[in-house]
């Protein structure tokens, strides 16, 4: 009996001691991690002010690749939410809510600092759990951004929870560390631009039939201008021959920019989805079977169109037959629904769906920067785009005119630049705030295909990213 009494006394002393220790433990706790990134502060701000990219950089999918995410509330800013569900107990279920953002997005570049607070709801001990991001420009010439992530939690009078602060450098600390590391990797593949004055909008674009000429030239202003001029002459002659009218202005579809080469399509929307080519009518909305390709007899891996008689193969020297050179015939269908109209001209259905649009009002040499600015904006806001399948394109909305000249726009030319996107909300934050896009005008008159000055197309080698601002 004495031993039992001694045991109970010992347990009571331990409990009392534990309570006393808990009473003197702080009622809150925090942990922090920091990282430096070589990126524009506005991009860092934007990617943290929404949750659309959180599945890409949050550490949760590293624990469970099958973690399911669900978004609710506004797509951007205070009130945005993301919740997750996982069968892995290390992930479990939880929710983040955008609680506080200072300053406004329009001021962050000038101030060079911002604070973004996320509210966290999960199974971790405590309440009023927050993840606070403090971002500040730093380094020589202020070219770097320091990101400090802090986890803060209150325990109140929950004495058991107060002991959990001893383990805050476990899971919560790891969450901060790996999330920041992943965020750095995500930012590394986003074009590093100051796109703050771009003010893009989300619009719905119609699907349109187009005729176009594919070009690939040395990336200089003169070469591109000559190529566009030649393509437009070819397209205008083709439209006359087909007996169809242009239904919109000149459009340049960018396939690939490089330091040395610019690959693009020069296109004109047309008024009909049906074309009569080589005496037969074709419907662009119902593409036929692409021309089958078979390897040549002497070079496996090389290909030629099937159905071409052997007699058409050119004969080489020294008893060898060189690879057949076979051009597709007008009326043939190429891959992805492209109809061969002539040696250089193709026709297809294009565009359609959601697009991120910005107005380029000024020198067309800024086109590359606008392109990259839209790509960066889409990436930080979580809009998806596939440049291989749905490339960016420029529509000339105002041809050169001496009466349009201004100090900001000495050429008088104006473009609308469209980046096709998916997984996008109804409006960008700028639209929701009713901010007028830079260069927008309510009196825009689209240029007809015949009046377009081909030399004003987006030419030249990539310019400074700052041209987008």
Secondary structure by P-SEA (a helix, b strand, c coil): caaaaaaaaaaaaaaaaaaaaaaaccccccccccccccccaaaaaaaaacccccccccccccccccbbbbbccccccccccccccccccccccccccccccccccccccccccbbbbbbbbcccccccbbbbbbbbbbcccccbbbbbbbbbbbbcccccccccccccccaaaaaaaaaaaaaaaaacccccccccccbbbbbbbccccbbbbbbbccccaaaaaaaaaaaaaaaaaaaaaacccccccbbbbbccccccbbbbbbcccccccccccccbbbbcccccccbbbbbcccccccccccccccccccccccccccccccccccccccccccccccccbbbbbccccccccccccccccaaaaaaaaaaaaaaaaccccccccbbbbbbbccccccccccccccccbbbbbbbbbcccccccccccccccccccccbbbbbcccccccccccccccccccccc
